[in-house]
Amino acid sequence: MPVSSCGLRRLELSVAEPELSVDFFAGVLGWSVIAEPGGSFSGWVGDRLVAGVVAGEQGWRVFFGGDEPRELKVNSSVDTGRVLHGPWAPAPRAGEPCWVELMTAEPDDEYWVAELGWEVRPGVEDFVLFTSSRHGDPRPVAGRLTTDRASGWQVYFAVDDVEAACARVSELDGRVLLEPTTVPTGRIASIEGPHGGACVVLEQPKGWGGTWAVS
């Protein structure tokens, strides 16, 4: 059994137009942007890395902190180093990742338990919480939702005001895929940049996972 992963090490967005995409997310989420070698970019909130943006077509890639670097299923990996985002990291600030959720038609919870040392806690309907006990009592580190839509990790970013974020998306030629609504995680909207990178914005999460952090 690996050491239980206690959170997110980093995100990476692979899109056809990295510069245009990072500018979009910087405009919506308030990132500071640094140009990296090879035409890639990184987005930051203060001194914390939010995401890398690189050329490609894979969308969001999720890197969990762990004891041994390795590839996982569903466009995700384990990476060593400091866990920047998760239930034991500082509370998410506006623009930072605040939750990740696996969307899948064929749940394989035991795979993630075996690979990342997580436990499974039932949530609501077709949803479960993956929890980590690495630093004490179990805390939610990710979610899994059974759905007939495309599989993949859905990433969430904290915002101060969901409606304001959606207005900014429209101003920057992005799309609001799901208008502001309230779900068990909190008040959310689903957005997408003009060059890809669909994600969810979550209003003023109290901690990693929004309301799951205090459930």
Secondary structure, DSSP 8 states (H G I E B T S, - for coil): ------SEEEEEEEES-HHHHHHHHHHHH--EEEE-GGG-EEEEETTEEEEEEEESS-EEEEEEE-SS-EEETTTEEEE-S---BSTTS----TTSEEEEEEEESS--HHHHHHHH--EEEE-STTEEEEEE-TTSS-EEEEEEEE-SS--EEEEEEEES-HHHHHHHHHHTT-EEEEEEEEETTEEEEEEEETTEEEEEEEES-SSTTGGGGG-
